[in-house]
């Protein structure tokens, strides 16, 4: 029986190493054990195991490339209102060499290629599709496979954002410290 005094975030807090399920023990030393989002998802071991190959493609092997992917993820995080994704990806964008001005522009409405990508994220979140002229513009500039990866990245991070916000997953300590020391 669950304790009625506990919040949902207490009941589904990121798992510690001692709580980690044996059937996904092999994932703990990699990406899954490194971040609170995946330590939260570890409450459903089969989902986390199934998630791993898609994560590899979306995060590491995307046709978008790391910088364009980061623009997609930042915009998706801010549009969802996910403080976790925003903080983590501000940190990642800075590590990739993004200026704070560029990051803040992504939060608003940038110009150029970033603006095209931001408009695509907004269309996917608002209308669940890319309008034909925007899809053609993206395909011409980025390539059709990158357009598919853009769509998949928005979906992937929408699911993560929903998990994070439902279970009030805390920002990982190192990222929270970075943001406190060097806010945008």
Residue, then its C-alpha position, 0 to 999 in steps of 0.5 A: x500500500x502506498x503512503x498517502x503522505x508521499x507525493x508521486x515524485x517521492x514514489x517514483x524518484x530516480x532509483x539509487x544504485x542499490x534499488x537498480x533492477x537486476x534485469x537492466x544491471x548492464x545499463x546502469x554503468x552507461x547512459x541509464x545510470x548517468x542521469x536522473x531521467x533514466x534513473x526515473x525511467x528505470x522504474x519500468x525496466x522493459x521500457x528503458x531497455x527498449x528505449x536504449x537503441x532509439x536513444x542511441x540513434x536520436x542522441x548519437x547517430x542523428x542525421x541532424x548532426x549534434x548542433x542542429x539536434x541541440x536546437x531541436x531539443x532546446x526548443x522542444x524542452x522550452x515549449x514543453x516547459x521542462x526545466x530538466x530538459x532546458x537546464x541539461x541542454x543549455x549545459x550541453x549547448x554551451x559545451x558545443x560552443x553555443x553562445x548564451x545569445x544563441x540559446x536565448x534566441x532559440x527560446x524566443x524566435x531566432x533567424x536563419x537556419x535555427x529559426x527554420x528548425x524552431x518553426x518546425x518544432x513549433x509546428x510539430x508540437x502545435x499541429x502534429x505535422x510539418x506544413x508542406x512548404x516548411x518540410x520542403x525547405x527543411x529537406x532542401x537545407x538539411x536532407x530528408x533523413x534529417x527531417x525524419x530525425x527532427x520529427x523523431x527527436x521532437x517525439x522522443x523529447x516530448x515523451x521524456x519531458x512528459x515523464x520528467x514533469x509527471x514525476x517531477x524528476x530533479x535536475x541532476x546536481x552537477x547541472x543544477x550547480x552549473x546553472x546556479x554558477x552560470x545562469x543564462 
